[in-house]
Amino acid sequence: MSKRKQGLRLCAAHMPLIRHSITGFGLKQSTVADALAAERFIGTDMLGRMNGVRAAYERLAQAPMYFVSHDMTLLAVDTALHGGAPSETRLPSQTGIVGFEGGIHLDGMPEGIADIGIVCWDNQDKWSRGEDGRIYFDINTYSNTRAAHNIPLWKGLADAPDFVEATPGVLDINDVQGGADWCVFWEGVLRAVFALANIPTVTHTRDYRTKPLDRVPRKYDPDLPSNRVRLVDVRENLDAPDGRERENIDDSSGNDGKRREYSYRFIVRGFYRNQPYGPERKLRRRQWIPPFVKGPADKPLRVKDTVNVLRGATGAKESQA
């Protein structure tokens, strides 16, 4: 991933600045001339959508912000690719913006949209695409790589923000099924983040506090209520946090009950089971058993590469390491 020389970094301290730069640029570009220019590149009716686009940027300018640690990012992506969080998981607000530490790299995707660091959602802007008639809420992804800035829509713009929109739409990619596969993947990642963020035995969530070396302008200080940034990180778990049976985890050492020593951490994937409940525990209900990261906090997290089908027949790989 090739990074540009830039002023904004993908970190919690800069999330208010990133939000401001994305929304400020979006509102500035929401003119008739810019809408017509965008239509030439992406082939959709941007002029007809202009009022809705401006309203979305105005909502995003006030949206809650989150910053997800690198290890939590790996856990969320792995969860999205292997079973996913419960479909009834709700995002915490109608609109929001999430920064993923280190970004998420998508092997096999075209340059410009292969490395994503910022993801925004808007539940008020929904659309239907595909034969199944499924309703998708609007998801925009952003990148600060040189390849993203070389996308024709942004190339040569002197006032382009450090993080520019990087989606199939801005590259006019037809084999991502009009963006539906893209939205399904990112919706799965977001649902995984917020489903796990509500499980205190798996994750640790807190407000970011400004540090002296952050050196952010007071107007964009995360300590201000309007600039609040929530951090989401994995919690150390040396044993299963929910008391699930040891035989469900393929890491038994057989050392007569002694805790096994690990030189790394690993993801124990979630699953569904028929949970007993009710009188004499004779009734059953389908219960999601969430994933978690197992091992000492000071050890590296080891994640195997998995396959993420984002581009139909091409089958793009999702590299998480």
C-alpha positions as CSV (number, residue, x, y, z in Angstrom):
1,M,0.0,0.0,0.0
2,S,1.6,3.3,-1.1
3,K,0.8,6.2,1.1
4,R,0.9,9.8,0.1
5,K,2.8,12.6,1.9
6,Q,-0.1,14.1,3.9
7,G,-1.1,16.0,6.9
8,L,-3.8,13.8,8.3
9,R,-3.1,10.4,9.7
10,L,-5.4,7.4,10.2
11,C,-5.5,7.7,14.0
12,A,-8.1,8.4,16.7
13,A,-6.8,12.0,17.3
14,H,-7.3,12.9,13.7
15,M,-10.8,11.5,13.3
16,P,-12.6,14.9,13.8
17,L,-10.2,16.5,11.2
18,I,-10.9,13.6,8.8
19,R,-14.6,14.0,9.2
20,H,-14.4,17.7,8.7
21,S,-12.2,17.4,5.5
22,I,-14.5,14.7,4.0
23,T,-17.7,16.6,4.6
24,G,-16.2,20.0,3.7
25,F,-14.9,18.8,0.4
26,G,-18.2,16.9,-0.3
27,L,-20.3,20.0,0.3
28,K,-18.0,22.2,-1.7
29,Q,-18.2,19.7,-4.6
30,S,-22.0,19.5,-4.5
31,T,-22.5,22.0,-7.2
32,V,-24.2,21.7,-10.6
33,A,-20.9,21.9,-12.5
34,D,-19.3,19.2,-10.3
35,A,-22.4,16.9,-10.5
36,L,-22.3,17.1,-14.3
37,A,-18.5,16.4,-14.3
38,A,-19.0,13.4,-12.0
39,E,-21.7,12.0,-14.3
40,R,-19.1,11.8,-17.1
41,F,-16.9,9.5,-15.0
42,I,-19.4,7.3,-13.1
43,G,-22.4,7.3,-15.4
44,T,-25.1,7.9,-12.8
45,D,-27.6,10.8,-12.4
46,M,-25.6,12.9,-9.9
47,L,-27.4,16.1,-10.8
48,G,-30.7,14.5,-9.7
49,R,-29.2,13.3,-6.5
50,M,-27.4,16.5,-5.6
51,N,-29.8,17.7,-2.9
52,G,-29.7,14.2,-1.3
53,V,-25.9,14.2,-1.4
54,R,-25.6,17.6,0.3
55,A,-28.0,16.4,3.0
56,A,-26.0,13.3,3.6
57,Y,-22.8,15.3,4.0
58,E,-24.5,17.6,6.4
59,R,-25.6,14.6,8.5
60,L,-22.1,13.2,8.4
61,A,-20.6,16.4,9.6
62,Q,-22.4,15.8,13.0
63,A,-22.1,12.0,13.0
64,P,-20.7,9.9,15.8
65,M,-17.1,8.8,15.3
66,Y,-15.4,5.5,16.1
67,F,-11.8,4.3,15.8
68,V,-11.2,0.5,15.7
69,S,-7.9,-0.9,16.8
70,H,-5.9,-3.1,14.4
71,D,-6.6,-6.3,16.3
72,M,-10.3,-5.5,16.5
73,T,-10.3,-4.8,12.8
74,L,-9.0,-8.2,12.1
75,L,-11.6,-9.8,14.4
76,A,-14.4,-7.8,12.7
77,V,-13.3,-8.7,9.2
78,D,-12.9,-12.4,10.1
79,T,-16.4,-12.4,11.7
80,A,-17.9,-10.8,8.6
81,L,-16.4,-13.4,6.4
82,H,-17.2,-16.4,8.5
83,G,-20.8,-16.5,9.6
84,G,-21.2,-12.8,10.4
85,A,-22.9,-11.1,13.3
86,P,-26.7,-11.6,13.9
87,S,-28.7,-9.9,11.1
88,E,-30.8,-8.1,13.8
89,T,-27.7,-6.2,15.0
90,R,-28.4,-2.5,14.8
91,L,-25.8,0.2,14.1
92,P,-25.6,2.7,17.0
93,S,-26.9,5.7,15.0
94,Q,-28.5,6.6,11.7
95,T,-25.2,8.0,10.5
96,G,-21.6,7.4,11.6
97,I,-18.0,7.3,10.6
98,V,-15.4,4.6,11.5
99,G,-11.7,4.6,11.2
100,F,-9.9,1.2,11.0
101,E,-6.3,1.3,12.3
102,G,-3.9,0.2,9.6
103,G,-6.8,0.1,7.1
104,I,-8.3,-3.0,5.4
105,H,-6.5,-4.4,2.3
106,L,-8.6,-6.2,-0.3
107,D,-6.4,-8.5,-2.5
108,G,-7.5,-8.7,-6.1
109,M,-9.4,-5.4,-6.2
110,P,-8.3,-2.7,-8.6
111,E,-5.9,0.0,-7.5
112,G,-7.6,2.9,-5.9
113,I,-10.2,0.8,-3.9
114,A,-7.9,-1.9,-2.5
115,D,-7.0,-0.2,0.7
116,I,-9.8,1.3,2.8
117,G,-9.2,3.2,6.0
118,I,-12.5,5.1,6.6
119,V,-16.0,3.8,6.3
120,C,-19.2,6.0,6.6
121,W,-22.8,4.8,6.8
122,D,-26.1,6.6,6.4
123,N,-29.3,4.7,7.3
124,Q,-31.4,7.5,6.0
125,D,-30.2,7.1,2.4
126,K,-31.3,3.6,1.3
127,W,-31.5,2.0,-2.1
128,S,-32.6,-1.3,-3.7
129,R,-30.4,-3.2,-6.1
130,G,-30.5,-6.7,-7.5
131,E,-33.1,-9.3,-8.3
132,D,-33.7,-10.0,-4.6
133,G,-35.0,-6.5,-4.0
134,R,-32.8,-6.2,-0.9
135,I,-32.7,-2.8,0.7
136,Y,-29.2,-1.5,1.3
137,F,-28.3,1.6,3.4
138,D,-25.7,3.9,1.9
139,I,-22.0,3.1,2.7
140,N,-19.1,5.1,1.5
141,T,-15.5,4.1,1.8
142,Y,-12.4,6.3,1.8
143,S,-8.7,5.8,1.2
144,N,-5.6,7.9,1.6
145,T,-3.4,6.0,-0.8
146,R,-1.7,7.4,-3.9
147,A,-3.7,5.0,-6.0
148,A,-7.0,6.4,-4.7
149,H,-5.9,9.9,-5.5
150,N,-5.0,8.7,-9.0
151,I,-8.6,7.7,-9.7
152,P,-9.7,9.9,-12.6
153,L,-12.4,11.6,-10.6
154,W,-9.9,13.0,-8.1
155,K,-6.7,13.1,-10.1
156,G,-5.4,16.7,-10.5
157,L,-7.7,18.2,-7.8
158,A,-5.5,20.5,-5.8
159,D,-8.0,20.7,-3.0
160,A,-8.8,17.0,-2.7
161,P,-8.8,15.9,1.0
162,D,-6.3,13.4,2.3
163,F,-9.0,10.7,2.4
164,V,-10.9,10.5,-0.9
165,E,-13.9,8.4,-1.7
166,A,-12.8,5.0,-3.0
167,T,-15.8,2.8,-4.1
168,P,-16.6,0.7,-7.1
169,G,-18.8,3.6,-8.3
170,V,-15.9,6.1,-8.7
171,L,-14.1,3.5,-10.8
172,D,-17.2,2.5,-12.8
173,I,-16.6,-1.2,-12.0
174,N,-19.4,-3.3,-13.5
175,D,-18.4,-6.7,-12.0
176,V,-19.1,-5.7,-8.4
177,Q,-22.8,-6.1,-9.3
178,G,-23.4,-2.3,-9.2
179,G,-21.9,-2.0,-5.7
180,A,-24.2,-4.5,-4.0
181,D,-21.4,-7.0,-3.1
182,W,-19.3,-4.1,-1.9
183,C,-22.1,-2.8,0.4
184,V,-22.9,-6.3,1.7
185,F,-19.2,-6.8,2.7
186,W,-18.9,-3.5,4.5
187,E,-22.3,-3.8,6.1
188,G,-21.1,-7.1,7.5
189,V,-17.9,-5.6,8.9
190,L,-19.8,-2.7,10.6
191,R,-22.4,-5.1,12.1
192,A,-19.5,-7.2,13.5
193,V,-17.8,-4.2,15.0
194,F,-20.9,-3.0,16.8
195,A,-22.2,-6.4,17.8
196,L,-18.9,-7.2,19.5
197,A,-18.6,-3.7,20.9
198,N,-21.7,-4.5,23.1
199,I,-20.0,-7.6,24.6
200,P,-17.7,-6.4,27.4
201,T,-16.1,-9.8,27.8
202,V,-14.8,-9.7,24.2
203,T,-14.1,-6.0,23.6
204,H,-13.1,-2.8,25.5
205,T,-14.7,0.4,24.4
206,R,-13.9,3.9,25.8
207,D,-13.6,7.5,24.8
208,Y,-10.4,8.7,23.3
209,R,-8.5,11.3,25.4
210,T,-6.2,13.8,23.7
211,K,-2.5,13.4,24.3
212,P,0.0,16.3,24.4
213,L,1.7,15.1,21.2
214,D,-1.5,14.9,19.2
215,R,-1.3,18.7,18.4
216,V,-4.8,19.0,16.9
217,P,-6.5,22.4,16.7
218,R,-8.7,23.1,19.6
219,K,-11.8,23.2,17.3
220,Y,-11.2,19.6,16.4
221,D,-10.0,18.4,19.8
222,P,-11.5,14.9,20.5
223,D,-12.0,16.0,24.1
224,L,-14.8,18.3,23.0
225,P,-18.3,16.7,23.2
226,S,-19.0,17.4,19.5
227,N,-15.7,15.7,18.6
228,R,-16.1,12.6,20.8
229,V,-14.3,9.5,19.4
230,R,-15.1,6.1,20.7
231,L,-12.2,3.5,20.7
232,V,-13.1,-0.1,20.2
233,D,-10.4,-2.7,21.0
234,V,-10.3,-6.4,21.9
235,R,-10.0,-7.5,25.5
236,E,-7.4,-10.0,26.7
237,N,-8.9,-13.5,27.1
238,L,-6.8,-16.3,28.3
239,D,-9.9,-18.6,28.5
240,A,-13.2,-18.5,26.8
241,P,-15.1,-15.5,28.2
242,D,-18.5,-17.1,28.1
243,G,-17.7,-20.4,29.7
244,R,-18.2,-22.4,26.5
245,E,-17.0,-26.0,26.8
246,R,-13.3,-26.5,26.1
247,E,-14.1,-29.2,23.5
248,N,-15.6,-26.4,21.3
249,I,-12.2,-24.8,21.0
250,D,-9.5,-26.7,19.2
251,D,-6.6,-25.7,21.4
252,S,-6.7,-28.2,24.3
253,S,-3.2,-29.0,25.5
254,G,-4.1,-31.9,27.7
255,N,-1.8,-30.7,30.4
256,D,-4.0,-31.9,33.3
257,G,-6.0,-28.7,33.5
258,K,-2.9,-26.4,33.4
259,R,-3.3,-23.3,31.3
260,R,-1.5,-23.6,28.0
261,E,1.2,-21.1,27.2
262,Y,0.9,-19.4,23.8
263,S,3.5,-17.5,21.8
264,Y,0.8,-15.8,19.8
265,R,-2.9,-14.9,19.9
266,F,-5.6,-16.3,17.6
267,I,-9.2,-15.8,16.8
268,V,-11.8,-18.3,18.2
269,R,-14.6,-17.9,15.7
270,G,-18.2,-17.5,16.7
271,F,-21.0,-19.9,16.0
272,Y,-24.7,-20.6,16.6
273,R,-26.0,-23.3,19.0
274,N,-29.4,-24.4,20.3
275,Q,-29.3,-22.8,23.8
276,P,-31.3,-24.6,26.5
277,Y,-33.7,-22.4,28.5
278,G,-37.1,-22.4,30.3
279,P,-38.5,-25.0,32.7
280,E,-35.9,-27.7,33.4
281,R,-34.0,-26.2,30.4
282,K,-36.1,-28.3,28.0
283,L,-36.7,-25.5,25.5
284,R,-34.2,-24.5,22.8
285,R,-33.5,-21.2,21.0
286,R,-30.9,-20.4,18.5
287,Q,-28.1,-18.4,20.2
288,W,-25.1,-16.6,18.7
289,I,-21.9,-17.4,20.6
290,P,-19.6,-14.5,19.7
291,P,-16.0,-14.8,18.5
292,F,-13.1,-13.5,20.6
293,V,-9.3,-13.2,20.5
294,K,-7.6,-15.7,22.8
295,G,-4.1,-15.4,24.2
296,P,-1.9,-13.0,26.2
297,A,-2.3,-9.3,25.3
298,D,1.5,-8.9,24.8
299,K,1.6,-11.6,22.0
300,P,1.0,-11.0,18.3
301,L,-2.3,-11.8,16.7
302,R,-2.0,-14.4,14.0
303,V,-4.7,-14.5,11.4
304,K,-4.9,-16.8,8.4
305,D,-5.7,-15.4,5.0
306,T,-9.3,-16.1,3.9
307,V,-11.2,-15.7,0.7
308,N,-13.7,-12.9,0.2
309,V,-15.9,-13.1,-2.8
310,L,-16.4,-9.4,-3.7
311,R,-16.2,-9.5,-7.5
312,G,-18.4,-12.4,-8.5
313,A,-16.4,-14.7,-10.7
314,T,-13.0,-13.3,-9.8
315,G,-13.3,-14.2,-6.1
316,A,-11.1,-11.5,-4.5
317,K,-9.0,-12.6,-1.5
318,E,-9.2,-10.8,1.7
319,S,-5.7,-10.4,3.2
320,Q,-5.9,-9.6,6.9
321,A,-2.4,-10.1,8.0
